[in-house]
Every structure is written in C-alpha cells, then in structure tokens.
Amino acid sequence: MRRRTQAAWVARNPGYFRGRWIEERGARERRPAPQRVPGPLARLPWDIAQDEFGVKGTDFIGLMGKVILGAVQDERTGQMPDPK
C-alpha cells in the first residue's frame, strides 16, 4: 500500500527531486563542482557557465540538456534505416 501511495505521489510531482537537488546545490557555501553530463554536453565549459549563470542556472541547463539529448536519442532509435 505504501509503495503505491509513494509511486502515485512521485507521478503527480515528477520534478520534485530534481528541483530539490538544484536548490540544495545552489545553497552550498562553496561552489560545487559542475555536474557530470553525458557525451557531447561534457565538452562544454561548465565552469564558465557557473560563473555566468550561477550554480542553479547551470544545473538547470545541464538537466535540460540531458532531457533533450535523451529525447533525441529515443527519436533516432525509432527511425528505420533507408533500405536502398
């Protein structure tokens, strides 16, 4: 019963844990290291982004990049190769 209740709450509040993570990292006294991101996103200068946008802004951009990257990869796997 408890697992179903928790699952229903998480389904109703999908961004809660990500938002809480961003808030906690932004509230630290020392600037945290840039988050780890996959593939092409790792080539970006995240330390400069933290200087420009702050920790919260950079974490948001990084999470958004991961979501977009995942959506693009999902889209590509659904495409069929050209039979020529």
N, CA, C and O atoms as a MOPAC input file, in Angstrom:
PM7 MOZYME 1SCF
protein

 N      0.82500 1    -1.18500 1     0.00000 1
 C      0.00000 1     0.00000 1     0.00000 1
 C      0.87700 1     1.25800 1     0.00000 1
 O      0.61600 1     2.20800 1    -0.73800 1
 N      1.90900 1     1.25000 1     0.83100 1
 C      2.76100 1     2.42000 1     0.93400 1
 C      3.50100 1     2.67900 1    -0.38000 1
 O      3.65000 1     3.83100 1    -0.78900 1
 N      3.96100 1     1.62600 1    -1.03500 1
 C      4.66900 1     1.78800 1    -2.31200 1
 C      3.76100 1     2.40100 1    -3.36900 1
 O      4.19700 1     3.24600 1    -4.15200 1
 N      2.50800 1     1.98200 1    -3.39500 1
 C      1.57100 1     2.55100 1    -4.36400 1
 C      1.31900 1     4.02600 1    -4.07500 1
 O      1.23400 1     4.83800 1    -4.99500 1
 N      1.20100 1     4.36700 1    -2.79900 1
 C      0.99000 1     5.75600 1    -2.41400 1
 C      2.19000 1     6.60400 1    -2.81400 1
 O      2.02600 1     7.69500 1    -3.36100 1
 N      3.39500 1     6.10700 1    -2.54400 1
 C      4.59800 1     6.84100 1    -2.92000 1
 C      4.72200 1     6.96600 1    -4.42800 1
 O      5.07900 1     8.03000 1    -4.93200 1
 N      4.43700 1     5.90800 1    -5.14600 1
 C      4.51300 1     5.94200 1    -6.60400 1
 C      3.51400 1     6.94300 1    -7.17800 1
 O      3.82300 1     7.65600 1    -8.13200 1
 N      2.32900 1     6.99500 1    -6.60100 1
 C      1.32400 1     7.94900 1    -7.07000 1
 C      1.77800 1     9.38000 1    -6.80600 1
 O      1.58200 1    10.25600 1    -7.64800 1
 N      2.38600 1     9.62600 1    -5.63800 1
 C      2.87400 1    10.96200 1    -5.31900 1
 C      3.98300 1    11.38100 1    -6.28100 1
 O      3.98400 1    12.51100 1    -6.77000 1
 N      4.92300 1    10.48300 1    -6.55400 1
 C      6.02100 1    10.78100 1    -7.48400 1
 C      5.46600 1    11.04000 1    -8.88500 1
 O      5.96800 1    11.91000 1    -9.59600 1
 N      4.44100 1    10.29800 1    -9.28300 1
 C      3.83300 1    10.50800 1   -10.60200 1
 C      3.17700 1    11.88700 1   -10.69100 1
 O      3.19500 1    12.51800 1   -11.74800 1
 N      2.59900 1    12.35300 1    -9.58100 1
 C      1.96700 1    13.67800 1    -9.56900 1
 C      2.97500 1    14.80900 1    -9.46400 1
 O      2.67000 1    15.94100 1    -9.83900 1
 N      4.17600 1    14.52500 1    -8.95800 1
 C      5.21300 1    15.54900 1    -8.73500 1
 C      6.52900 1    15.12100 1    -9.37500 1
 O      7.50800 1    14.90000 1    -8.66200 1
 N      6.57900 1    14.99700 1   -10.70500 1
 C      7.76000 1    14.42000 1   -11.34900 1
 C      9.04000 1    15.23600 1   -11.19600 1
 O     10.12600 1    14.65600 1   -11.20500 1
 N      8.95800 1    16.53500 1   -11.05700 1
 C     10.17000 1    17.34900 1   -10.98500 1
 C     10.63900 1    17.65600 1    -9.57900 1
 O     11.62200 1    18.37700 1    -9.40300 1
 N      9.95800 1    17.12500 1    -8.57000 1
 C     10.27000 1    17.48400 1    -7.19000 1
 C     11.71600 1    17.20400 1    -6.81700 1
 O     12.39200 1    18.08400 1    -6.28500 1
 N     12.20300 1    16.00400 1    -7.08400 1
 C     13.53500 1    15.62700 1    -6.63000 1
 C     14.62100 1    16.37100 1    -7.38700 1
 O     15.64600 1    16.72600 1    -6.80600 1
 N     14.41000 1    16.61300 1    -8.68200 1
 C     15.38300 1    17.38800 1    -9.44400 1
 C     15.42900 1    18.82200 1    -8.93700 1
 O     16.50800 1    19.39300 1    -8.77600 1
 N     14.26100 1    19.40400 1    -8.68700 1
 C     14.21100 1    20.77100 1    -8.17100 1
 C     14.86300 1    20.88700 1    -6.80600 1
 O     15.57800 1    21.85100 1    -6.53000 1
 N     14.61900 1    19.91300 1    -5.96200 1
 C     15.22700 1    19.91600 1    -4.63000 1
 C     16.74600 1    19.78800 1    -4.73100 1
 O     17.47600 1    20.43700 1    -3.98100 1
 N     17.22800 1    18.94700 1    -5.66300 1
 C     18.66300 1    18.77300 1    -5.87200 1
 C     19.29900 1    20.09500 1    -6.31400 1
 O     20.35900 1    20.47300 1    -5.81600 1
 N     18.65300 1    20.79200 1    -7.24400 1
 C     19.17400 1    22.07900 1    -7.71200 1
 C     19.21200 1    23.08100 1    -6.56400 1
 O     20.20600 1    23.78700 1    -6.39600 1
 N     18.15700 1    23.15200 1    -5.78200 1
 C     18.10600 1    24.08800 1    -4.65100 1
 C     19.20400 1    23.80100 1    -3.63000 1
 O     19.86300 1    24.72300 1    -3.15000 1
 N     19.40200 1    22.52600 1    -3.29800 1
 C     20.41400 1    22.15900 1    -2.30500 1
 C     21.82000 1    22.50200 1    -2.79400 1
 O     22.63400 1    23.01400 1    -2.02500 1
 N     22.11100 1    22.22300 1    -4.06800 1
 C     23.43700 1    22.55000 1    -4.60700 1
 C     23.65300 1    24.05900 1    -4.65400 1
 O     24.75900 1    24.53600 1    -4.40100 1
 N     22.60700 1    24.80800 1    -4.97400 1
 C     22.72400 1    26.26100 1    -5.05500 1
 C     22.89600 1    26.92400 1    -3.70300 1
 O     23.40200 1    28.04400 1    -3.62500 1
 N     22.48300 1    26.25200 1    -2.63300 1
 C     22.55000 1    26.82800 1    -1.30100 1
 C     23.88000 1    26.56800 1    -0.59100 1
 O     24.10400 1    27.08700 1     0.50200 1
 N     24.74900 1    25.78600 1    -1.18500 1
 C     26.03000 1    25.48000 1    -0.53500 1
 C     26.91600 1    26.71500 1    -0.46200 1
 O     26.87600 1    27.57800 1    -1.33900 1
 N     27.71000 1    26.78600 1     0.59400 1
 C     28.62700 1    27.91800 1     0.74600 1
 C     29.71300 1    27.88600 1    -0.32500 1
 O     29.98300 1    28.89300 1    -0.98000 1
 N     30.33300 1    26.71700 1    -0.49600 1
 C     31.34800 1    26.56700 1    -1.54800 1
 C     30.67100 1    26.16400 1    -2.84200 1
 O     29.72500 1    25.37800 1    -2.84800 1
 N     31.16600 1    26.71000 1    -3.93200 1
 C     30.59500 1    26.36700 1    -5.22900 1
 C     30.90600 1    24.90300 1    -5.52900 1
 O     32.07200 1    24.50600 1    -5.52000 1
 N     29.87100 1    24.09000 1    -5.79600 1
 C     30.11200 1    22.67600 1    -6.09600 1
 C     30.73400 1    22.51200 1    -7.47600 1
 O     30.63800 1    23.39600 1    -8.32700 1
 N     31.36500 1    21.37700 1    -7.67700 1
 C     31.91900 1    21.05800 1    -8.99000 1
 C     30.76900 1    20.95000 1    -9.98200 1
 O     29.66600 1    20.55600 1    -9.60200 1
 N     31.00200 1    21.28800 1   -11.23000 1
 C     29.93500 1    21.14500 1   -12.22600 1
 C     29.43700 1    19.70400 1   -12.27500 1
 O     30.19700 1    18.75700 1   -12.07000 1
 N     28.16900 1    19.56400 1   -12.54400 1
 C     27.58700 1    18.22400 1   -12.60200 1
 C     28.16600 1    17.43700 1   -13.76800 1
 O     28.65900 1    18.00700 1   -14.74000 1
 N     28.09700 1    16.13800 1   -13.65200 1
 C     28.59200 1    15.26200 1   -14.72100 1
 C     27.48400 1    15.10200 1   -15.74300 1
 O     26.33800 1    14.81000 1   -15.40300 1
 N     27.84600 1    15.29600 1   -16.99500 1
 C     26.87600 1    15.19700 1   -18.07600 1
 C     27.40700 1    14.24800 1   -19.14400 1
 O     28.61900 1    14.07000 1   -19.25700 1
 N     26.52300 1    13.63900 1   -19.92800 1
 C     26.96000 1    12.66800 1   -20.92600 1
 C     27.49000 1    13.31400 1   -22.20900 1
 O     27.28000 1    14.49500 1   -22.48700 1
 N     28.17000 1    12.49100 1   -22.95100 1
 C     28.61000 1    12.74900 1   -24.31300 1
 C     28.93200 1    14.16100 1   -24.72300 1
 O     29.81900 1    14.79200 1   -24.14800 1
 N     28.22200 1    14.66800 1   -25.71300 1
 C     28.59200 1    15.97100 1   -26.26700 1
 C     28.45500 1    17.10700 1   -25.26200 1
 O     29.12100 1    18.13300 1   -25.40200 1
 N     27.60800 1    16.94600 1   -24.25500 1
 C     27.44900 1    18.00200 1   -23.25100 1
 C     28.70400 1    18.15800 1   -22.40000 1
 O     28.96500 1    19.24300 1   -21.88000 1
 N     29.47700 1    17.09700 1   -22.25300 1
 C     30.68800 1    17.13500 1   -21.43200 1
 C     31.77000 1    18.02200 1   -22.04400 1
 O     32.70100 1    18.43300 1   -21.35100 1
 N     31.65400 1    18.31500 1   -23.32600 1
 C     32.66100 1    19.15500 1   -23.98200 1
 C     32.42900 1    20.64800 1   -23.74100 1
 O     33.26500 1    21.47000 1   -24.11700 1
 N     31.31900 1    21.00000 1   -23.12800 1
 C     31.02400 1    22.41000 1   -22.86300 1
 C     31.76700 1    22.89400 1   -21.61900 1
 O     32.02600 1    22.09700 1   -20.71700 1
 N     32.11500 1    24.18000 1   -21.55000 1
 C     32.84400 1    24.71900 1   -20.39300 1
 C     31.89100 1    25.02300 1   -19.22600 1
 O     31.45800 1    26.16300 1   -19.05600 1
 N     31.57500 1    24.01500 1   -18.44000 1
 C     30.59600 1    24.16600 1   -17.37200 1
 C     31.07000 1    25.09400 1   -16.26700 1
 O     30.24300 1    25.70800 1   -15.59500 1
 N     32.37100 1    25.21400 1   -16.05800 1
 C     32.85400 1    26.14400 1   -15.04100 1
 C     32.55800 1    27.59000 1   -15.44300 1
 O     32.22400 1    28.41300 1   -14.59100 1
 N     32.67700 1    27.89900 1   -16.71700 1
 C     32.34100 1    29.24700 1   -17.19400 1
 C     30.83600 1    29.47700 1   -17.08300 1
 O     30.39300 1    30.56600 1   -16.71900 1
 N     30.06100 1    28.45200 1   -17.39600 1
 C     28.60800 1    28.56300 1   -17.26700 1
 C     28.22000 1    28.85400 1   -15.82000 1
 O     27.30200 1    29.63700 1   -15.57300 1
 N     28.91400 1    28.22800 1   -14.85400 1
 C     28.62200 1    28.50200 1   -13.44200 1
 C     28.93900 1    29.95400 1   -13.10500 1
 O     28.21000 1    30.58000 1   -12.33600 1
 N     30.01200 1    30.49400 1   -13.66500 1
 C     30.34000 1    31.90300 1   -13.42200 1
 C     29.24800 1    32.81700 1   -13.97800 1
 O     28.88000 1    33.80400 1   -13.34000 1
 N     28.73700 1    32.49800 1   -15.14900 1
 C     27.75300 1    33.34800 1   -15.81600 1
 C     26.33600 1    33.19100 1   -15.27600 1
 O     25.63600 1    34.18200 1   -15.06600 1
 N     25.91200 1    31.94600 1   -15.05100 1
 C     24.52100 1    31.68100 1   -14.70000 1
 C     24.31300 1    31.27800 1   -13.24500 1
 O     23.17300 1    31.15900 1   -12.79600 1
 N     25.39500 1    31.06600 1   -12.50300 1
 C     25.28200 1    30.57800 1   -11.13800 1
 C     25.10500 1    29.06900 1   -11.12100 1
 O     24.90600 1    28.44000 1   -12.16100 1
 N     25.17900 1    28.50600 1    -9.93700 1
 C     25.08200 1    27.05200 1    -9.80100 1
 C     23.69400 1    26.56200 1   -10.19900 1
 O     23.57400 1    25.57900 1   -10.92900 1
 N     22.64300 1    27.23900 1    -9.72800 1
 C     21.27800 1    26.79700 1   -10.03500 1
 C     21.00400 1    26.85700 1   -11.53100 1
 O     20.44300 1    25.91800 1   -12.09800 1
 N     21.39300 1    27.94500 1   -12.17100 1
 C     21.15700 1    28.07700 1   -13.60300 1
 C     21.90100 1    27.02900 1   -14.40400 1
 O     21.35500 1    26.45000 1   -15.34300 1
 N     23.15600 1    26.78300 1   -14.02800 1
 C     23.95300 1    25.79300 1   -14.73600 1
 C     23.39800 1    24.38800 1   -14.53800 1
 O     23.36000 1    23.59900 1   -15.48300 1
 N     22.96800 1    24.07000 1   -13.32200 1
 C     22.38700 1    22.74900 1   -13.07200 1
 C     21.10000 1    22.57300 1   -13.87800 1
 O     20.84600 1    21.49700 1   -14.41900 1
 N     20.29700 1    23.62000 1   -13.95600 1
 C     19.06700 1    23.54800 1   -14.74000 1
 C     19.38400 1    23.31500 1   -16.21700 1
 O     18.76700 1    22.46500 1   -16.85900 1
 N     20.33600 1    24.06300 1   -16.75200 1
 C     20.71800 1    23.90900 1   -18.15700 1
 C     21.24900 1    22.49500 1   -18.41600 1
 O     20.93000 1    21.88300 1   -19.43500 1
 N     22.05900 1    21.98400 1   -17.48600 1
 C     22.59400 1    20.62500 1   -17.63500 1
 C     21.50200 1    19.57000 1   -17.63600 1
 O     21.52600 1    18.64800 1   -18.45100 1
 N     20.53500 1    19.70300 1   -16.71600 1
 C     19.42500 1    18.74800 1   -16.67600 1
 C     18.57500 1    18.85700 1   -17.93400 1
 O     18.13700 1    17.84800 1   -18.48600 1
 N     18.34500 1    20.08500 1   -18.38200 1
 C     17.56400 1    20.28100 1   -19.59900 1
 C     18.28700 1    19.64300 1   -20.79000 1
 O     17.65400 1    19.01700 1   -21.64000 1
 N     19.60900 1    19.80300 1   -20.84900 1
 C     20.38500 1    19.19300 1   -21.92600 1
 C     20.28100 1    17.68100 1   -21.91100 1
 O     20.18200 1    17.05100 1   -22.96400 1
 N     20.30200 1    17.09000 1   -20.70600 1
 C     20.16200 1    15.63000 1   -20.60000 1
 C     18.79800 1    15.16500 1   -21.10000 1
 O     18.69400 1    14.14700 1   -21.78600 1
 N     17.75600 1    15.91400 1   -20.75400 1
 C     16.40200 1    15.55700 1   -21.18900 1
 C     16.29200 1    15.65200 1   -22.70800 1
 O     15.74600 1    14.75800 1   -23.35300 1
 N     16.81200 1    16.74000 1   -23.27500 1
 C     16.75500 1    16.91300 1   -24.72900 1
 C     17.57100 1    15.82800 1   -25.43000 1
 O     17.12600 1    15.25100 1   -26.42200 1
 N     18.75100 1    15.55800 1   -24.91500 1
 C     19.60300 1    14.52600 1   -25.50300 1
 C     18.90500 1    13.16400 1   -25.47000 1
 O     18.95400 1    12.41600 1   -26.44700 1
 N     18.26100 1    12.84700 1   -24.35300 1
 C     17.53200 1    11.58100 1   -24.24300 1
 C     16.37700 1    11.51000 1   -25.22300 1
 O     16.12700 1    10.45900 1   -25.81400 1
 N     15.66300 1    12.62900 1   -25.40500 1
 C     14.53600 1    12.64500 1   -26.34500 1
 C     15.02200 1    12.45000 1   -27.77700 1
 O     14.39800 1    11.73200 1   -28.55800 1
 N     16.13000 1    13.08700 1   -28.11500 1
 C     16.67300 1    12.95000 1   -29.46500 1
 C     17.13800 1    11.51600 1   -29.70100 1
 O     16.90200 1    10.95600 1   -30.77200 1
 N     17.78800 1    10.92700 1   -28.72000 1
 C     18.25900 1     9.55400 1   -28.87300 1
 C     17.08400 1     8.59100 1   -28.99300 1
 O     17.14200 1     7.64200 1   -29.77500 1
 N     16.01300 1     8.82300 1   -28.22500 1
 C     14.82100 1     7.98200 1   -28.34100 1
 C     14.20700 1     8.12000 1   -29.73000 1
 O     13.75900 1     7.13200 1   -30.31200 1
 N     14.18600 1     9.32900 1   -30.25900 1
 C     13.62500 1     9.57300 1   -31.58200 1
 C     14.43100 1     8.85600 1   -32.66000 1
 O     13.86800 1     8.30100 1   -33.60300 1
 N     15.74200 1     8.87200 1   -32.51100 1
 C     16.60800 1     8.23900 1   -33.50600 1
 C     16.46300 1     6.72100 1   -33.50600 1
 O     16.55700 1     6.09700 1   -34.56300 1
 N     16.23800 1     6.11600 1   -32.34300 1
 C     16.10900 1     4.66000 1   -32.30400 1
 C     14.83200 1     4.19500 1   -32.96800 1
 O     14.75300 1     3.04300 1   -33.39200 1
 N     13.82100 1     5.05800 1   -33.07400 1
 C     12.57200 1     4.70100 1   -33.70600 1
 C     12.60000 1     4.81400 1   -35.21600 1
 O     11.67800 1     4.35000 1   -35.88700 1
 N     13.64100 1     5.42300 1   -35.76400 1
 C     13.73400 1     5.59500 1   -37.21400 1
 C     14.29100 1     4.34000 1   -37.85900 1
 O     15.19700 1     3.69700 1   -37.32800 1
 N     13.74400 1     4.00900 1   -38.99500 1
 C     14.20400 1     2.84400 1   -39.74100 1
 C     15.29500 1     3.26800 1   -40.72000 1
 O     15.19800 1     4.34600 1   -41.30700 1
 N     16.32900 1     2.44900 1   -40.91100 1
 C     17.34300 1     2.78500 1   -41.89300 1
 C     16.76100 1     2.73900 1   -43.30900 1
 O     15.82500 1     1.98800 1   -43.58300 1
 N     17.32400 1     3.54500 1   -44.19400 1
 C     16.88200 1     3.57400 1   -45.58600 1
 C     17.24900 1     2.25100 1   -46.26700 1
 O     18.42000 1     1.87100 1   -46.23900 1
 N     16.30600 1     1.54100 1   -46.87100 1
 C     16.58600 1     0.21600 1   -47.43200 1
 C     17.38200 1     0.22500 1   -48.73700 1
 O     17.65600 1    -0.84100 1   -49.28800 1
 N     17.75100 1     1.37900 1   -49.23600 1
 C     18.47200 1     1.45000 1   -50.51000 1
 C     19.75300 1     0.73400 1   -50.43400 1
 O     20.49400 1     0.68900 1   -51.41600 1

